[in-house]
Amino acid sequence: MWGTASGGVACLVLGVLLAVGPPGRGTDAGVVPAAVRASAEASASGDGRTPSADGAGGAGPGVARAVPTAPTAADVAPPGTVPVAIELPGHGAGAPVIPTATGPDGAVTVPDPPSTVGWWSPGALAGAASGTTVLVGHVDSAASGLGVFAVLRDVAVGELVLLRGADGRLIAYRVTGRRQVGKAALPADLFAPGGPSRLALVTCGGRFDRATRHYTDNVVVYAVPA
């Protein structure tokens, strides 16, 4: 089931600052360390998501081509895919997923409305053999009520998270943990390329300060391929 609830106030994830934006406008939240961002973007550029500099992806003049070798298990494993939808079946919640990136200031952009989730596109593809697939979303909105990721505070270890890929595959992950951390303490390794294959779902949490219109924390749910 794809859907959301109603009520609530507006929130941004991954950020130190919280602001209310009009529906339909992307909102920046949280700054990815420059070195980590550059490394992730370079990794994404090299895995086939973007063309090579010569536009052909092949070897240039005078460059020897590699001799094909027998395929290994890693070679025949299904490649990663762009996530287009998420489902949290234990909570009857789900949403479309759209690619998002980082703004000029290096902050992650969170899509509006809160019934939509963003995939940080410099990160790992869904179902990739390595790296963290990062999905971000609002917990709620003054205009639209609770977001899909409002349920993250109730997600338990062992629950399934399903991602639908652009290639039609349904990729299953199993939750291994949930952390609530201060905004300034969001782990930088969420955005670093490489490492074991995993999924990270991020939204706001903690106390809402009505004077500053900030949530104090982030809720991060971790999952691994099921």
MOQUIDA-V99907 format. One record per pair of residues at least 4 apart in sequence whose ideal C-beta (glycine too) atoms are under 6 Angstrom apart, sorted by the first residue. I is the first residue (numbers start at 1). GAP is how many residues later the second one is. Records with the same first field share a line. If there is no record, write none. Layout:
# MOQUIDA-V99907
I: GAP, GAP
This chain:
# MOQUIDA-V99907
1: 91
2: 92
4: 111, 142, 144
5: 141
6: 139
7: 138, 139
8: 132, 137, 138
9: 131, 133
10: 10, 131, 132
11: 127, 128, 129, 193, 204
12: 6, 15, 17, 98
13: 16, 97, 123, 189, 190, 191
14: 15, 16, 94, 188
15: 14, 15
16: 167
18: 195, 196
20: 122
21: 4, 6
23: 89, 90, 120
24: 88
25: 87
26: 83, 85
27: 83
28: 75, 79, 81
29: 79, 81
30: 77, 78
31: 75, 76
32: 4, 5, 70, 74, 159
33: 155
36: 152, 155, 156
39: 154
40: 82, 151, 153
41: 81
43: 150
44: 5, 78
45: 5
51: 4
52: 5
59: 4, 6
71: 4, 5
80: 45, 47, 48
81: 44, 45, 46, 84, 85, 86
82: 84
83: 14, 36, 43, 80
84: 13, 80, 82
85: 11, 12, 79
86: 8, 9, 11, 31, 77
87: 7, 75
88: 5, 63
89: 71
90: 69
91: 60
93: 55, 58
95: 20, 21, 22, 53
96: 20
97: 20, 22
98: 13
99: 20, 22
100: 9, 11, 18
101: 20
102: 4, 6
103: 4, 6
110: 8, 26
111: 5, 7
113: 31
114: 24, 27, 30, 33
117: 18, 20
118: 18
119: 16
120: 14
123: 9, 11
124: 4, 7, 8, 9
126: 7, 37, 39, 45
127: 44
129: 68
130: 64, 67
131: 62, 63
132: 58, 66, 68
133: 66
134: 56, 66
135: 66
136: 66
137: 10, 12, 66
138: 9
139: 8, 10, 11, 64, 65
140: 6, 7
146: 4
149: 54
152: 49, 51, 67, 69
153: 66
155: 4, 20, 66
157: 18
159: 16
160: 12
161: 12, 62
162: 8, 10
163: 8
164: 6
165: 4
172: 54
173: 26, 50, 52, 53
174: 49, 52
175: 48
176: 46, 48
177: 45
178: 43
179: 41
180: 25, 37, 39
181: 4, 5, 37
182: 35
186: 32
190: 10
197: 28
198: 26
199: 24
200: 20, 22
201: 20
202: 16, 18
203: 16
204: 11
205: 12, 14
206: 9, 10, 11
207: 9
208: 7
209: 5
